[in-house]
Amino acid sequence: MTKLQIRAFLYQLGCFAILFISFRYLVEQYTGLKDFWIPLTAFAIGTLLSPKFQAVKTKDGEKLYMKWIFMKGIKEIE
């Protein structure tokens, strides 16, 4: 794995973790769900709303890109 692939993985993991923990708390506090439905629901919401990062090799070298449902198109990070 290259440095940018590792960075893309860590960014994606960090964003998902923040969303998962936030939605787990919100689902637990404001819904009537019980047992394993709380983390399952938080996982589904976190997966759908988390931005996707990917390292791509181009003719100019390796670059990091991000795609998110709240942004139009693909954004170059580095």
C-alpha positions in Angstrom: 0.0 0.0 0.0 1.2 3.5 -0.8 1.2 6.4 1.5 -1.9 8.0 -0.1 -3.8 4.7 0.0 -3.2 4.5 3.7 -4.2 8.1 4.2 -7.4 7.5 2.2 -8.2 4.5 4.4 -7.6 6.4 7.6 -9.7 9.4 6.4 -12.5 7.1 5.5 -12.3 5.2 8.8 -12.2 8.4 10.8 -15.2 9.9 9.0 -17.2 6.7 9.4 -16.2 6.4 13.1 -17.3 10.0 13.9 -20.7 9.5 12.1 -21.2 6.0 13.6 -20.6 7.2 17.2 -22.8 10.3 16.7 -25.7 8.4 15.1 -25.4 5.6 17.7 -26.0 8.1 20.4 -28.8 9.8 18.6 -30.6 6.6 17.7 -30.3 5.3 21.3 -31.6 8.6 22.8 -34.4 9.5 20.4 -35.8 6.2 19.1 -37.4 3.2 20.7 -35.0 0.7 19.2 -33.5 -1.9 21.4 -30.6 -4.4 21.5 -28.6 -4.9 18.3 -30.9 -2.6 16.2 -29.2 0.5 17.6 -25.7 -0.2 16.2 -27.1 -1.8 13.1 -29.1 1.4 12.3 -26.1 3.6 13.2 -23.9 1.5 10.9 -26.3 1.8 7.9 -26.7 5.6 8.4 -22.9 6.0 8.8 -22.1 4.0 5.7 -24.5 6.0 3.6 -23.5 9.4 4.8 -19.8 8.9 5.1 -17.6 10.4 2.4 -15.6 8.0 0.2 -11.9 8.5 -0.3 -9.7 6.9 -2.9 -6.1 7.2 -4.0 -5.7 7.0 -7.8 -2.6 6.8 -9.9 -2.7 9.3 -12.8 -0.2 10.4 -15.3 0.8 13.3 -13.0 1.4 10.9 -10.1 -0.8 9.5 -7.3 -3.7 11.8 -6.1 -6.3 11.5 -3.4 -10.0 12.0 -4.4 -13.2 12.3 -2.3 -16.8 11.7 -3.2 -19.7 12.6 -0.9 -23.4 12.7 -1.4 -23.7 16.3 -0.2 -21.2 17.5 -2.8 -21.6 17.6 -6.5 -18.9 15.7 -8.4 -15.5 14.4 -7.2 -13.1 16.6 -5.3 -9.3 16.3 -5.5 -7.8 16.4 -2.1 -4.1 16.2 -3.0 
